[in-house]
Amino acid sequence: MGDKSGMLDIDAELTIRLAGDAVSFDLMLRNGSPYRIEEVWMPYLGGLREPREGNPLRSLSVTMVGGFKEVELGLNMTNQIGYWGSDYPGFLTTSPDNGSILPFVLLQAESEGIYIGQHSNHPSVVSFLHEFKPGYADSLHNRIADSDEIGGKPAGFTVSAIRLPFVEAGETVTLPPMVLRMYAGSWHEGIQTYASWRSSHAEQYLRPSWVSGIDAWMTLHVDSPEGCDRYTLDDIITVAREAKVNGVGVLQLIGWTRGGQDGDEPYQDVNPLLGSHEQFREMIRVIEQDVGIRVLLMCKFKWADRTTLGFREELQPLTMKDMYGDDVYFQGYAYQTVVQQLNGAGRRTGAMLCHSSASLRDIAKREFAKILELGSSGMLYDELTSDDRLLCFSGAHGHRYGACNSAGSVELAREFRAMAIEANPQYLMAGEGPNDYLTPFYGVNYVRTNDGWSGWEKSHTPAWKFMDPDMMMATCLTGWDDREMVHQCIAYGYVLNYEPYNFKGRLSDIPDTVAYGQAANELRRSLREYLWEGIFRDTIGLQIERLQGEGELLSTVFVHRGNGKRAIVLGNQSKEYLRVRVGLDAVNDGEPCRTFDRYMLQQAGGAESNGVETLSPRTFMVLVER
């Protein structure tokens, strides 16, 4: 029964299954009414409260950079939805989205939590609504009640999983199962719920063999949408030679297309300011064959530059449409000029492209063929995740009402992969922030993991890498003495991706960062079977006791895939000396391991260690289990 509509001819059949310590909710809907069913809220949890002591309850979701979006469910919870659109303070986490590329959330307390996730092989939108009822006790400070009752009403958090099936009149639909699990332990245990399901359902990565041999990239911006042509073809070759000398194996080019970076999307014609198609192809040949490093060409098929030739004739009919039939717009990015920074007339706005349209995918494949003809070793698809423009309501694209655009993106990825393999079986498809359904096709994730990125987390947590150690991540180093980012790459198994002047400079611009990164990678290569090919375990099994210093300490564990021995990375992220006692939990109920071989920069071989170590400021070391 609807609150306002009276009785409706709608059947809902809910099947609840218990599998171990998890509960699965399967819902079938039969819509016999004349109305469309837009939303389904299930399961719906109520009566939750933050811990009385210790750290507050947090909602965690995995973001496009592989870390966590963290939102506190505590006494100062912020209303992110807005007072005008809600009855209660709350916030929404939606997947697939930049802030939630995996379809689950963890409600994490100090040493226990609740997992809520959708388990489906097919992309569909799922949102998790977090609210505090009945509302703020103190609206001046946005402070919730610290008691379980206020004003005669129960006070507590509610969390609901919401799907958008758009069930038409006369239609019967079965929704993907929602899984609920309560667990003891840290987020590592919570995320294992999805990882276990995923391991038996997800497609395998298809990466060329050469990729695993490269642990350092460089990204270079060639041209901006204002026509600021920074580099000639000869300049790019010179940059590539410099990169090769400094241990870089991949050069990624941005803004090489007509219109510069993000201009004229999704067309992939060579920028005439650089030269002809043939001249650009020859430059790539020289870099790959004569210089000896791989070239990746950044591209984008997600939105259309509304200023480009052909937009109205070819692309506009294939843009995503809202419920009113209008284009779904994107404000565009601001680059070098103040006019753009102020949202002025110089900014190129975009219209989102509907990947569920077979006609749009045909255009994208035509443009991708232009990239393949250039002969590079691969491409990198920028901004893969569909962020908040998720649904298309067009009646002319050949898909159902309210289609999830990510589902179309998966179809496009399959078609791209088939084209790439036919052209070059060793071709790499990489991407920025692929959601979980796209990762089998775009097997390297190009990210930024500096502290506070997009306001999601104060410091980066390697959640994705822990869930899937086979996922390759390339993260950006832009600092002039970027030791701490180098440590992060070594500790988490990430590719070093140099981006001086925010990817507009040369490696010679940041000699201190490059020298330290090269030395760190030399040490990593000497321990390759642990730190590069081993299984990343984050802090699982690691014991650390502080003996001196309060500075930031980075510490992780890798497991050798052959002999099962473990390696510990210790990174001093502070400017003070740190002294620690380190151990590893025994594997078979024995004594903790405290005997290691110690490896440091510019040190030949390993030295015996009893686990008590002093780390100089801004350095790292590796301890390998004996």
Secondary structure, DSSP 8 states (H G I E B T S, - for coil): -BTTTB---EEEEEEEEEETTEEEEEEEEEE-SSS-B--EEEEEEEEE---SSSS-EEEEEE-TTSSEEEEEESTT----S-GGG-SS-EEEEEESBTTB-SSEEEEE-SSEEEEEEE--SS---EEEEEEEES--SBTTTTB--SSSEETTEE-EEEEEEEE---B-TT-EEE---EEEEEEESSHHHHHHHHHHHHHTTS------GGGGG--EEEEEE---TT------HHHHHHHHHHHHHTT--EEEEES-BTTSTTSSTT---B-TTT--HHHHHHHHHIIIIII--EEEEEE--SEEETTSTTIIIIIGGGB-B-TTS-B-EE-----SSHHHHTT-TTS--EEEB-TT-HHHHHHHHHHHHHHHHTT-SEEEESS-S-TT--EE--SSSSS-TTEEHHHHHHHHHHHHHHHHHHH-TT-EEEESS--TTTTTTS-EEEE---TTGGGS-SS---HHHHH-TT-EEEEEE--TT-HHHHHHHHHHT-EEEE-HHHHTS-GGG-HHHHHHHHHHHHHHHHTHHHHTTSEE-TTTTEEEEEEE--S-EEEEEEE-TTT--EEEEEEE-SSS-EEEEEEE--SSSS--B--EEEEETT--S-EEE-SEEEE-TT-EEEEEE-
